[in-house]
């Protein structure tokens, strides 16, 4: 660890200080309704697990109370006529499809994480994102072209990570299933051990529960064409290899990650948010993992339990439908801080302005810089 990095104790203190000074935080919808960004007043926000989206045209989603929200937003386009989607990173964290609360700095950290990795793998995946003068990498507002969504997530796995998620390879292996997303499942796999090859394990994408299935089944059901899936798979494997090499140089193992795609105005398949973040991927500390493997191989350990810099760490705190306590939020936030420093190789410098101020500033910058 660099001498300039925040230590784990310093990260804990920073997150605790932010949490105790945190005032009332508005939702993205409340910010728009307030008129703080005049061109966006009257727009209906589509909430998401990690980011809220603002775009022109029809908006439909199921609200927390189970009601269906339907709205028609005014057009939102760039000056050259491309449909525009604004994504506002939130501090929300969800596990097992349950919102567990908000984690201090998570929005800034995932923005910086995404922007760095997006640039790394853009040659393989393309991107829908638009660079906006005046926005920094840790700004929580992201501008992108509003793509025609391909309703498929493709999860690439290099290890069989232990997971409580029902759609994981680990759970399929535990159930004794012989195949997973079209791949044979060897019975001699080791929990948290390496797979014989990087597996592409796609699933349907929805607001409720994703369903893992084979590429052939996705194609048969019309979620994606054969040519589209080939492009998604091949680009994803190249990107996974690029990221694996980069992260190993930082002392991090890329365990798995997911990519999402859409079709842009030129008819090209490109990636959309989010790319290789601590929420969409599993990252393990390489030195810790390798030491555990050595001890496991000679019988000193019964199982591998690597140190994680990803949302998987937070899943360990999940209980039923309960939200996280303040103490748990601090611990999770500090792990994100230490993780982003390791990932990017530099000290985390947070923007300490109130979140509402950061969101308003980012939205104004994007609207003034891009919108027609």
Buried (B, 14 or more C-beta within 10 A) or exposed (E): EEEEBBEBEBBBBBBBEBBEEEEEBBBBBEBBBEEBBEBBEEBBBBBBEBBBBBBBEEBEBEEEEEEEBEBEBEEBBBEEEBBBBBBBBBBBBBBEEEBBBBBBBBBBBBBBBBBBBBBBBBEBBBBBBBEBEEBEBBBBBBBBBBBEEBBBBBBBBBBBBBBEBEBBBBBBBEEEEEEBBBBEBEEEBEBBBBBEEBBBBBBBBEEEEBEBBBBEBBBEEEBBEEEBBEBBBEBBBBBBBBBBEBBEEEBBBBBBBBBBBBBBBEEEBBBBBBBBBBBBBBBBBBEBBEEBBEEBEEEEBEEBBBBBBBBBBBBEBBEEEEBBEEEBBBBBBBBBBBBBBBBBEEEBEBBEEBBBEBBBBBBBBBBEBBBE
